[in-house]
Amino acid sequence: MLKETVVLEKNFENDIKQEIKRISDDIGIKVKLTDRLDKILLDYLTVRFKLIDLKYRNIKFNPDFLSDLNNHPQKKEIEFISQIAKKGGNLNVFQSKRLLQTGFHDHLISEWNIYHFHLSLKIDKKSKFVKQVDTLLFAYIDDKQIIFLGTDNHTEGIFADTKWIEVLHDHFPKVIEEYKDDTIKEISPKINSEERQMLWNKGYTLGMTKVRDVVYHNPGIGRATSGHSSTVVSTEISIFRWIYKINEQIDDCANELCEYLKVDTENAKFKVKFNDNLEIVELTSGIKILDFPQILIDKEELINK
C-alpha cells in the first residue's frame, strides 16, 4: 500500500524575498518584490558585501603612516574615524555615497578586502553619508582587525595601486601569509595601477598580485565579468542550492520530521528567516531547524531520534 503524500506549508523563495525586503527597507536598499528572486538576492548580497559590520576589531596602523600622523593636514578626521573603529561603530557613513547602489562595485574590496573612507566629518543631509572629498583613508578590514594603511587623493589608478598591499607585505606579513604562493615567481603581463584599474572596470579579474618578489592570490577572490564580487555570486549559488536541497529533504521526510517536532502535519509551517544568518524555523513549535548552509540529517537518523 502506497504511503499518503504529505504536503507541508512552506514557500522558501517567497520567504527570502520578504526577509530581504524587510532588511533592505531598514538599510535603504530599494527592492521590488515583483522582481525574480535571483535578482533580489544578488542585489542584496552585493550591497551587504560592501557594508562593514558594526563589531569590535583589533585596530592597527601602518607604522610609517602613524609616524607622520601628527603632521597630517587631516589628522582630526583620521583620528575620529579610528576612534569609531575602536568602538566597533558605524564606518559605513565614511564610504562612498554610492554604497547602497546595487550597480556600484568596489573592486578594491572584491580583490583585496581594502576599503576607503572619505576624510570629512560633514554629513550630507540628502545621502546621509559624509561629504565626498578627494582625500581618502585606506584600510584593510577582515573579521578580526582593521589596519589603517595610509591616505591619498582620489586620482586615476589609486584604487588599483599595489602600494596598499605592499604595506601589508612589509609590516603585517602574517595577515596575508596564507595567500602567498611559493610556486609562482612571476605574473604576466606586467601592468601598472592605471592598467589594472582599466582591466577591473572592463570586467576582468587578475586573481594574483605580485608584491616585491612575492606572488599572492588575492584574498577577496576577485569579481565576475558582470562586476559582481565572486564571493557574492558564489554565495547566491550556494543559497539557491541550499533552498532546493532543504525543500527536497523536508518533502521526503515530512511525517518523520513533524513527529520529531511533535507537530501535526496539517499545522506545520516552515519558514526561512534572516537573523545573524539564514535559518529554517517551524512556526507552530517555534523550533529552529537549522542554519545555512546546514542540511537535515538522513531520514533513518531522524526516525531513531
Backbone hydrogen bonds, N-H to C=O, Kabsch-Sander energy under -0.5 kcal/mol:
donor,donor_aa,acceptor,acceptor_aa,energy
7,V,5,T,-0.5
8,L,6,V,-0.6
9,E,268,A,-1.0
10,K,8,L,-0.6
11,N,270,F,-0.5
15,D,11,N,-2.2
16,I,12,F,-2.5
17,K,13,E,-2.0
18,Q,14,N,-2.6
19,E,15,D,-2.7
20,I,16,I,-2.6
21,K,17,K,-2.3
22,R,18,Q,-2.3
23,I,19,E,-2.4
24,S,20,I,-2.9
25,D,21,K,-2.1
26,D,22,R,-1.1
27,I,23,I,-1.8
28,G,24,S,-3.3
29,I,24,S,-2.1
33,L,31,V,-0.6
35,D,32,K,-1.8
40,I,36,R,-2.2
41,L,37,L,-3.2
42,L,38,D,-2.0
43,D,39,K,-2.7
44,Y,40,I,-2.3
45,L,41,L,-2.7
46,T,42,L,-2.0
47,V,43,D,-1.8
48,R,44,Y,-2.9
49,F,45,L,-2.3
50,K,46,T,-0.8
50,K,47,V,-0.8
51,L,47,V,-1.1
53,D,51,L,-0.6
55,K,53,D,-1.0
58,N,144,K,-2.9
60,K,58,N,-0.5
60,K,146,I,-2.7
62,N,148,F,-2.7
66,L,62,N,-2.7
67,S,63,P,-2.0
68,D,64,D,-0.8
68,D,65,F,-0.6
69,L,66,L,-1.0
71,N,68,D,-1.2
72,H,69,L,-1.6
75,K,72,H,-1.6
78,I,74,Q,-2.2
79,E,75,K,-2.8
80,F,76,K,-1.9
81,I,77,E,-2.3
82,S,78,I,-2.3
83,Q,79,E,-2.0
84,I,80,F,-1.8
85,A,81,I,-2.2
86,K,82,S,-2.1
87,K,83,Q,-1.4
88,G,85,A,-1.3
89,G,84,I,-3.0
91,L,89,G,-0.8
94,F,91,L,-1.6
95,Q,92,N,-1.6
99,L,96,S,-1.9
101,Q,98,R,-2.0
104,F,101,Q,-1.5
105,H,103,G,-0.6
107,H,105,H,-0.9
110,S,106,D,-2.0
111,E,107,H,-2.5
112,W,108,L,-2.3
113,N,109,I,-1.9
114,I,108,L,-1.5
115,Y,113,N,-0.5
115,Y,139,A,-3.1
117,F,137,L,-2.7
118,H,94,F,-3.4
119,L,135,T,-2.1
120,S,118,H,-2.1
123,I,121,L,-0.6
124,D,129,F,-3.3
125,K,123,I,-0.6
128,K,124,D,-2.7
130,V,93,V,-2.8
131,K,122,K,-2.9
133,V,131,K,-0.7
136,L,152,D,-3.0
137,L,117,F,-2.8
138,F,136,L,-0.5
138,F,150,G,-3.0
139,A,115,Y,-2.5
140,Y,147,I,-2.3
141,I,113,N,-2.3
142,D,145,Q,-2.2
146,I,58,N,-2.8
147,I,140,Y,-2.8
148,F,60,K,-2.8
148,F,146,I,-0.6
149,L,138,F,-2.5
149,L,147,I,-0.6
150,G,138,F,-1.1
152,D,136,L,-1.8
154,H,134,D,-1.6
155,T,153,N,-1.7
158,I,155,T,-1.9
160,A,157,G,-1.0
161,D,158,I,-0.8
164,W,161,D,-1.2
166,E,162,T,-2.2
167,V,163,K,-1.3
168,L,164,W,-1.0
169,H,165,I,-2.6
170,D,166,E,-2.9
171,H,167,V,-2.6
172,F,167,V,-0.6
172,F,168,L,-1.7
175,V,172,F,-1.4
176,I,172,F,-0.7
176,I,173,P,-0.6
177,E,173,P,-0.7
179,Y,176,I,-1.5
180,K,177,E,-1.6
181,D,215,V,-2.7
182,D,180,K,-0.6
184,I,181,D,-0.6
196,R,192,N,-2.4
197,Q,193,S,-2.5
198,M,194,E,-2.1
199,L,195,E,-2.3
200,W,196,R,-2.4
201,N,197,Q,-2.6
202,K,198,M,-1.4
203,G,200,W,-1.7
204,Y,199,L,-2.6
208,M,206,L,-1.0
209,T,216,Y,-2.7
211,V,209,T,-0.5
211,V,214,V,-3.4
214,V,211,V,-2.6
215,V,181,D,-0.5
216,Y,209,T,-2.9
217,H,179,Y,-3.1
218,N,207,G,-2.7
220,G,111,E,-2.4
221,I,218,N,-2.0
222,G,110,S,-1.6
222,G,220,G,-2.2
224,A,228,H,-3.5
227,G,224,A,-2.0
230,S,222,G,-2.4
233,V,229,S,-2.2
234,S,230,S,-2.5
235,T,231,T,-2.3
236,E,232,V,-2.4
237,I,233,V,-2.2
238,S,234,S,-2.2
239,I,235,T,-2.3
240,F,236,E,-2.1
241,R,237,I,-2.3
242,W,238,S,-2.2
243,I,239,I,-2.6
244,Y,240,F,-2.2
245,K,241,R,-2.4
246,I,242,W,-2.9
247,N,243,I,-2.5
248,E,244,Y,-2.1
249,Q,245,K,-2.5
250,I,246,I,-2.8
251,D,247,N,-2.1
252,D,248,E,-1.9
253,C,249,Q,-1.9
254,A,251,D,-0.8
257,L,253,C,-2.8
258,C,254,A,-2.3
259,E,255,N,-2.2
260,Y,256,E,-2.1
261,L,257,L,-2.1
262,K,258,C,-0.7
262,K,259,E,-0.5
263,V,258,C,-2.7
267,N,264,D,-0.9
268,A,264,D,-1.2
270,F,9,E,-2.6
271,K,281,V,-2.7
273,K,279,E,-2.7
275,N,273,K,-0.6
275,N,277,N,-2.3
279,E,273,K,-2.2
280,I,290,L,-2.6
281,V,271,K,-3.0
281,V,279,E,-0.5
282,E,287,I,-2.8
283,L,269,K,-3.0
283,L,281,V,-0.7
286,G,282,E,-1.7
287,I,282,E,-0.9
289,I,280,I,-3.0
289,I,287,I,-0.5
290,L,280,I,-1.1
292,F,278,L,-2.6
294,Q,291,D,-2.7
302,L,298,D,-2.1
303,I,299,K,-2.3
304,N,300,E,-1.4
305,K,302,L,-1.0
